[in-house]
Amino acid sequence: MDTATDTRELYLDLLKRSLVGALDEDNDSILGGVRTQGMRDWRKKLANHAGRLAGRFDIEIAYKKPYDASLREAGRDWPSRAVSMVGLKRMQNIQDCIEAIEVGQVPGDLIETGVWRGGACIFMRGNLKAWGDTTRKVWVADSFEGLPEPNASDFPADAGQVFHEQKGLSVGEQIVRHNFERYGLYDDQVVFLKGWFKDTLPTAPIEQLALMRLDGDLYESTIQALDALYPKLSPGGFCIIDDWILVDQAQQACHDYRKQHGITEEIIDIDGTGAYWRKAS
């Protein structure tokens, strides 16, 4: 390994560990934080109320929980303060895909649909920086208002879903933009697409993609992203589905789209939650 490669690997390893909260072993449970907002369990409702009340007096109530490195590796816990919940293996998947794109000179930009606090997109931008790539853009697509209410009449697979009630999934655009700035990675290669996917993705001025990472949870959000973006994915490019195992309706949307369009590329498991495939070249 030459010096430049070694430096890039060290930077990206440090960056991803920081983004997922593994570096500082972030595992506090904050009352009124992401683990309690909009939850139906009465204990979490009570905790959320207490946390919000304390917040009025600029007081934070948190209790310590043992940090489990294996859960953070697989993205199976929910860090309170870190800017990504995807875990180290799914971060490594992003890194590996971008390396293949750079080495293979696959043309196109990078996009994530559904960004939460922006961690995966920040990591995408950091990878481009590490490779000295000044041509590709990172598209940051989100409503920045959480998930929409299920439209069960048009998308029956989403019936009964309550993601829209989980207010911890709602992160404002300015917060995400600030998170990019904190890592020194906000510049003109980062483009925000604010709004519901059905409104923003079909008309987004994206010419070509090398990597698309879908994290919309719902069937509706996933199929809308595939419809608008997959035709723009270059041969040799990657399609990543964040919640392939945990969210059945997102997986169903992918199966339906792949069947409709005759897509047969192998779907590869990442960590027991996420999955991806590479578009045939």
TORLUMZA-756848 format. One line per field, with one value per residue: x, y, z of N, C-alpha, C in turn; residue in three letters. Coordinates in steps of 0.1 Angstrom, whole numbers. Each point is the difference from the previous one (the first is absolute). Layout:
<pts>
n.u: X	...
n.v: Y	...
n.w: Z	...
ca.u: X	...
ca.v: Y	...
ca.w: Z	...
c.u: X	...
c.v: Y	...
c.w: Z	...
code: ALA	...
</pts>
This chain:
<pts>
n.u: 9	-2	8	-3	2	11	3	-4	6	10	-1	-3	9	8	-3	0	10	4	-4	4	9	8	4	-11	-3	-6	-4	1	-9	-3	-6	-10	9	9	3	-5	4	-13	6	-6	11	-8	10	1	-13	1	10	-7	-11	6	6	-12	-6	10	-2	-12	7	3	-8	10	-10	10	-1	11	4	3	12	-7	13	-4	-8	10	7	-11	1	0	7	-4	12	2	13	4	6	3	-10	7	8	10	-7	-11	7	5	-12	-3	9	-4	-13	4	7	-10	-8	8	3	-13	1	-8	-6	-2	-10	-1	-10	-6	-10	-2	4	-11	11	0	1	-9	-7	2	-2	-11	-3	1	-7	-9	0	-1	-9	-2	-13	2	-4	0	-13	-3	-11	-5	-8	-8	-10	9	-10	9	-7	-5	-12	-2	2	-7	-8	11	4	-8	12	-3	-11	-4	8	8	9	-11	-3	10	-3	6	-8	-6	9	0	-2	-2	-6	-6	-3	-4	-6	-3	-4	-6	-3	-2	-12	-4	-3	4	7	-6	-10	-8	-8	-7	-7	-13	4	-13	4	11	-1	-12	1	7	8	-3	11	8	-2	9	-6	-9	-3	-9	-5	-11	4	-8	-10	-8	7	0	-12	-3	9	-4	-12	4	7	-6	-9	4	-1	13	2	1	-11	-3	-9	-1	-5	-3	-14	8	6	2	-1	-10	-7	11	2	-12	2	11	-6	-10	8	8	-11	-5	13	-2	1	11	6	10	-9	8	0	-3	-11	-8	3	11	-2	7	0	8	-3	-6	13
n.v: -12	9	10	3	-13	-1	12	-3	-12	6	9	-9	-7	11	4	-13	-3	11	-2	-12	8	-8	12	6	-12	8	-2	13	-2	9	4	-2	-10	-5	-5	12	8	2	-6	-11	-6	-3	-9	-2	-1	-6	-8	-1	-1	-8	-6	0	-4	-8	-3	3	-7	-4	-10	-8	-9	-7	-12	-5	-5	-13	4	-4	-3	-11	6	8	-11	-6	12	-7	11	9	5	6	1	-12	3	-12	-8	2	3	-6	-11	7	6	-11	-4	12	-1	-12	4	10	-8	-9	11	4	-12	-3	13	-5	5	12	6	4	-8	6	-8	10	11	1	-2	-7	-9	-8	11	3	-13	1	12	-5	-10	9	6	-11	-1	12	-5	9	-11	-9	-1	4	-7	9	-11	9	-4	-5	-8	-10	-11	-2	4	-13	-2	-6	10	8	-1	-11	-2	13	-7	9	5	1	-1	5	-9	-6	10	-11	-4	10	3	12	7	10	-9	-6	11	3	-12	4	11	-7	-8	13	-5	12	-2	5	-10	7	-7	9	-11	11	-10	-4	-13	-1	10	-5	-14	0	12	-7	11	-13	1	-4	-13	0	7	-8	7	-9	9	-4	-12	9	-7	10	3	-13	-3	11	-4	-13	4	10	-9	-12	6	8	-12	3	-7	-10	7	5	-9	8	-10	10	-1	-7	-3	11	5	-8	12	4	-12	0	12	-4	-10	8	10	-8	-5	12	3	-13	6	-6	11	-7	-2	8	-9	10	0	-7	12	6	3	-6	6	-5	11	-9	-3
n.w: 0	-10	1	-12	-4	7	-4	-12	2	5	-10	-10	6	2	-13	-5	8	-4	-13	3	6	-8	-5	4	-6	-9	12	3	9	-9	11	-9	-1	-9	11	3	-10	3	10	-2	4	10	2	-13	0	12	-5	-11	7	8	-11	-6	12	2	-13	5	8	-13	4	-1	-1	5	-4	6	-11	3	-5	-10	-2	3	9	4	0	4	7	11	3	9	-5	12	-1	-4	-12	4	-4	-11	9	5	0	2	9	4	-1	5	9	2	0	8	8	-1	4	10	5	-1	5	9	-11	6	5	12	5	11	0	9	6	8	8	-11	9	-7	-2	12	3	-8	6	12	-5	-6	12	6	-10	5	1	-10	-6	9	0	12	-3	7	-2	4	7	9	-1	-1	2	-12	2	4	-13	9	-5	-2	13	-2	-5	-1	-2	10	-9	10	-10	-6	9	-6	8	5	-10	7	-9	4	-12	8	7	-11	-5	13	-1	-13	5	10	-10	-3	-3	3	-13	-12	5	10	-4	6	1	3	6	-2	0	1	7	7	1	-5	6	8	-1	2	-5	10	4	9	9	3	11	1	7	-8	3	-5	-4	4	11	2	-3	7	9	0	0	8	8	1	-8	10	6	0	-11	9	0	12	4	11	6	7	-1	-7	11	7	-12	2	3	6	6	3	2	6	6	3	3	7	5	2	4	5	12	-4	2	5	9	5	10	8	8	-8	-4	-4	-13	-10	-12	-9	-7	-8	-4
ca.u: -9	8	-3	-13	-11	0	-6	-14	-7	0	-10	-13	-3	-3	-12	-12	-1	-6	-13	-9	1	8	13	-2	-9	-13	-12	-9	-15	-4	-14	-4	8	-5	-5	-13	-9	-10	-2	-13	2	-4	12	7	-8	2	14	1	-7	9	11	-4	-2	13	6	-4	9	13	5	0	0	5	6	10	-3	12	3	2	6	-6	-12	3	6	-11	-10	-12	-4	-3	8	-8	6	7	-7	-5	-4	1	10	13	0	-6	9	10	-6	0	14	4	-6	6	13	-2	-4	12	10	-6	-4	-14	-5	-12	-1	-4	-12	-7	-14	-3	13	0	9	9	13	5	3	13	10	2	8	14	7	4	11	12	5	3	-10	-6	-10	-13	-8	-8	-13	-5	-14	-9	-11	5	-12	-4	-7	-14	-10	-2	-10	-4	-9	8	11	-5	11	3	-11	3	13	-1	12	-3	-2	13	6	15	5	-1	12	-1	10	11	8	8	10	10	8	10	9	8	11	7	-3	-11	5	-9	-2	-11	-13	-12	-13	-9	-14	-4	7	-8	0	13	9	-3	4	13	10	10	2	6	4	9	-4	-13	-2	-14	-3	-13	-8	-13	-1	-2	13	10	-4	1	14	4	-6	6	14	7	4	12	12	9	6	11	-4	-5	-13	1	-13	5	-7	-4	-5	-9	-12	-5	-6	11	4	-11	1	12	-4	-10	7	10	-8	-6	10	9	13	4	13	0	-2	11	-3	11	2	-13	-11	1	4	3	4	8	-6	9	7
ca.v: 12	12	10	7	-9	-2	12	0	-10	5	11	-5	-9	9	7	-8	-2	12	2	-10	1	-10	5	5	-10	7	-9	5	1	14	2	10	-2	-7	-13	1	9	-6	-14	-4	-6	10	4	9	13	7	5	11	11	5	6	13	9	4	8	14	7	-3	-11	-12	-12	-11	-11	-7	-14	-6	0	-13	3	-9	6	12	-6	-4	10	-5	9	14	10	12	12	-2	4	-11	-12	-12	-9	0	-9	7	11	-7	-3	12	2	-10	3	12	-4	-7	10	8	-8	-4	12	0	14	4	6	-8	5	-8	4	-3	2	2	11	2	-7	-7	10	6	-10	0	12	-3	-10	7	9	-9	-5	12	1	14	1	-6	7	-8	5	-2	1	-3	10	7	1	-14	-8	3	-10	-10	1	-14	-2	-2	-9	-8	-6	9	1	-3	5	12	7	14	4	0	13	0	-1	13	9	12	2	8	-9	-8	9	3	-12	0	11	-4	-9	7	-7	7	8	0	-14	-5	6	-4	-1	0	-3	-14	-5	0	14	4	-9	-1	12	4	1	-10	-6	-13	-4	-12	-7	4	-7	2	-2	7	-9	-4	-5	12	7	-8	-2	13	3	-9	4	12	1	-12	2	9	-7	-4	-14	0	8	-7	3	-5	1	0	-9	-11	-11	5	6	-9	7	5	-12	-3	10	-4	-12	4	8	-9	-9	8	4	-11	1	-13	1	-6	9	-4	5	8	-2	-5	11	6	-8	9	-7	8	0	-8	9
ca.w: 0	-1	10	-3	3	14	6	-4	8	14	1	-2	12	11	-3	2	14	6	-5	6	15	5	5	14	6	3	3	10	-4	4	1	-9	-11	-11	4	6	-7	-9	2	6	13	10	8	-8	0	12	0	-10	7	10	-7	-6	11	4	-10	1	10	-5	8	-7	9	-8	8	-7	-4	-4	-15	-6	-12	-10	-5	-8	-12	-9	-1	6	11	-5	8	4	-4	-12	-11	-8	7	-9	5	-7	-12	-11	-4	-8	-13	-8	-4	-10	-13	-5	-5	-13	-10	-4	-7	-13	-7	-3	0	7	14	12	6	10	2	14	5	14	3	-11	2	-12	-11	4	-3	-15	-4	5	-10	-12	4	2	-13	-8	-10	1	-11	4	11	10	0	14	-2	12	3	12	8	3	-10	-3	4	-11	-10	-1	-12	-11	3	10	8	11	9	14	4	9	0	1	14	7	-2	1	-14	-7	2	-9	-10	6	9	-9	-6	10	3	-10	3	12	-5	-11	-12	-7	-11	-11	-5	8	-5	8	-7	11	-3	-2	-11	-11	-5	-3	-7	-14	-7	5	-11	1	-14	0	13	2	12	6	13	3	14	2	9	-6	-14	-9	-1	-7	-14	-7	-3	-11	-13	-4	0	-5	-14	-1	5	-10	1	9	12	11	6	13	8	14	9	-9	9	11	-5	-10	-11	-9	-7	-9	-10	-9	-7	-10	-10	-7	-8	-11	-9	-4	6	6	7	13	12	9	14	6	14	6	-1	-13	-11	-12	-12	-10	-13	-9	-9
c.u: 9	-5	-14	-12	-2	-6	-15	-8	-1	-10	-14	-4	-4	-13	-12	-2	-6	-14	-11	0	8	13	-2	-10	-13	-11	-9	-14	-5	-15	-4	9	-6	-6	-13	-10	-10	-2	-13	1	-2	12	8	-7	2	14	1	-6	10	12	-3	-2	13	7	-4	9	14	7	-2	0	4	4	9	-5	13	1	3	6	-6	-13	3	7	-11	-11	-13	-4	-2	7	-8	6	7	-9	-4	-4	3	11	13	0	-7	8	12	-5	0	15	5	-6	6	14	-1	-4	12	10	-5	-4	-15	-6	-12	2	-4	-12	-4	-14	-4	13	1	9	11	13	5	4	13	11	3	9	15	8	4	12	13	6	4	-9	-7	-12	-14	-7	-6	-13	-7	-15	-8	-11	5	-12	-4	-6	-14	-10	-2	-12	-5	-8	9	12	-4	10	3	-11	5	14	-1	13	-2	-2	14	8	15	5	-1	11	0	12	12	9	9	11	11	9	11	11	10	12	8	-3	-12	6	-9	-2	-11	-13	-11	-12	-11	-14	-3	6	-9	0	14	8	-3	6	14	10	12	2	4	4	9	-4	-14	-2	-14	-3	-13	-10	-13	1	-1	13	10	-3	1	15	5	-5	7	15	7	3	12	12	8	3	12	-3	-7	-13	0	-14	4	-7	-6	-7	-10	-13	-5	-5	11	5	-10	1	11	-3	-9	7	9	-8	-6	10	10	14	3	13	-1	-2	10	-3	13	3	-12	-11	0	4	2	1	7	-7	10	6	0
c.v: 12	11	7	-9	-2	12	0	-10	4	11	-5	-9	9	7	-8	-3	12	2	-9	0	-11	5	4	-9	7	-10	6	-1	13	1	11	0	-9	-14	1	8	-8	-15	-3	-6	11	5	10	13	8	5	12	13	6	7	14	11	5	9	14	8	-3	-11	-13	-12	-12	-11	-9	-14	-6	1	-14	2	-9	6	12	-4	-3	10	-5	7	14	10	12	13	-1	4	-11	-12	-13	-10	-1	-9	7	12	-6	-3	12	2	-10	3	12	-3	-7	9	8	-8	-4	11	-1	14	2	5	-11	6	-9	6	-4	1	2	12	2	-8	-8	9	7	-9	-1	11	-2	-9	7	9	-9	-5	12	2	13	1	-6	8	-11	7	-5	2	-5	11	10	2	-14	-7	5	-10	-10	3	-14	-3	-3	-10	-8	-6	9	1	-4	5	14	8	15	6	1	13	1	-2	13	9	11	1	7	-8	-9	8	3	-12	-2	10	-4	-9	6	-5	6	9	-1	-14	-7	7	-6	0	-1	-2	-14	-5	0	14	4	-8	0	12	4	0	-9	-7	-15	-3	-12	-7	6	-8	4	-3	7	-9	-4	-6	12	7	-8	-1	14	3	-9	5	12	-1	-12	1	8	-6	-6	-15	0	8	-9	5	-6	3	-1	-10	-12	-11	5	6	-7	7	6	-11	-3	10	-3	-12	3	7	-9	-10	7	3	-10	1	-13	0	-5	10	-5	6	8	-4	-6	10	6	-10	9	-10	10	-2	-6	10	-7
c.w: 0	11	-2	3	15	7	-3	9	15	2	0	12	11	-2	3	14	8	-4	7	15	6	7	14	7	5	2	11	-5	6	1	-9	-13	-11	4	7	-7	-9	3	7	13	11	8	-9	-2	12	1	-10	6	10	-6	-6	10	5	-10	0	10	-4	8	-9	10	-9	10	-8	-3	-5	-15	-5	-14	-12	-6	-9	-13	-10	-1	7	12	-6	8	2	-7	-14	-12	-10	8	-8	4	-9	-12	-12	-4	-8	-14	-9	-4	-11	-14	-7	-6	-14	-11	-5	-8	-14	-8	-5	1	8	14	10	6	11	1	14	7	15	3	-10	1	-12	-11	4	-3	-15	-4	5	-9	-12	3	1	-14	-9	-11	1	-10	4	10	9	1	14	-1	12	1	11	9	5	-11	-2	7	-11	-9	-4	-12	-12	2	12	10	12	11	14	4	8	0	1	14	8	-3	1	-14	-8	4	-10	-9	6	9	-8	-6	9	3	-11	3	11	-5	-11	-13	-7	-10	-12	-6	8	-4	8	-9	11	-5	-1	-13	-13	-7	-5	-9	-15	-8	5	-12	1	-14	1	15	0	13	5	12	5	15	4	8	-6	-14	-9	-2	-9	-15	-8	-2	-11	-14	-5	-3	-7	-15	-3	6	-11	1	9	13	10	5	14	7	15	9	-7	9	9	-5	-12	-13	-10	-9	-11	-12	-10	-8	-12	-11	-9	-10	-12	-11	-4	6	8	7	14	11	11	14	5	14	7	0	-14	-11	-12	-12	-9	-13	-10	-10	-14
code: MET	ASP	THR	ALA	THR	ASP	THR	ARG	GLU	LEU	TYR	LEU	ASP	LEU	LEU	LYS	ARG	SER	LEU	VAL	GLY	ALA	LEU	ASP	GLU	ASP	ASN	ASP	SER	ILE	LEU	GLY	GLY	VAL	ARG	THR	GLN	GLY	MET	ARG	ASP	TRP	ARG	LYS	LYS	LEU	ALA	ASN	HIS	ALA	GLY	ARG	LEU	ALA	GLY	ARG	PHE	ASP	ILE	GLU	ILE	ALA	TYR	LYS	LYS	PRO	TYR	ASP	ALA	SER	LEU	ARG	GLU	ALA	GLY	ARG	ASP	TRP	PRO	SER	ARG	ALA	VAL	SER	MET	VAL	GLY	LEU	LYS	ARG	MET	GLN	ASN	ILE	GLN	ASP	CYS	ILE	GLU	ALA	ILE	GLU	VAL	GLY	GLN	VAL	PRO	GLY	ASP	LEU	ILE	GLU	THR	GLY	VAL	TRP	ARG	GLY	GLY	ALA	CYS	ILE	PHE	MET	ARG	GLY	ASN	LEU	LYS	ALA	TRP	GLY	ASP	THR	THR	ARG	LYS	VAL	TRP	VAL	ALA	ASP	SER	PHE	GLU	GLY	LEU	PRO	GLU	PRO	ASN	ALA	SER	ASP	PHE	PRO	ALA	ASP	ALA	GLY	GLN	VAL	PHE	HIS	GLU	GLN	LYS	GLY	LEU	SER	VAL	GLY	GLU	GLN	ILE	VAL	ARG	HIS	ASN	PHE	GLU	ARG	TYR	GLY	LEU	TYR	ASP	ASP	GLN	VAL	VAL	PHE	LEU	LYS	GLY	TRP	PHE	LYS	ASP	THR	LEU	PRO	THR	ALA	PRO	ILE	GLU	GLN	LEU	ALA	LEU	MET	ARG	LEU	ASP	GLY	ASP	LEU	TYR	GLU	SER	THR	ILE	GLN	ALA	LEU	ASP	ALA	LEU	TYR	PRO	LYS	LEU	SER	PRO	GLY	GLY	PHE	CYS	ILE	ILE	ASP	ASP	TRP	ILE	LEU	VAL	ASP	GLN	ALA	GLN	GLN	ALA	CYS	HIS	ASP	TYR	ARG	LYS	GLN	HIS	GLY	ILE	THR	GLU	GLU	ILE	ILE	ASP	ILE	ASP	GLY	THR	GLY	ALA	TYR	TRP	ARG	LYS	ALA	SER
</pts>
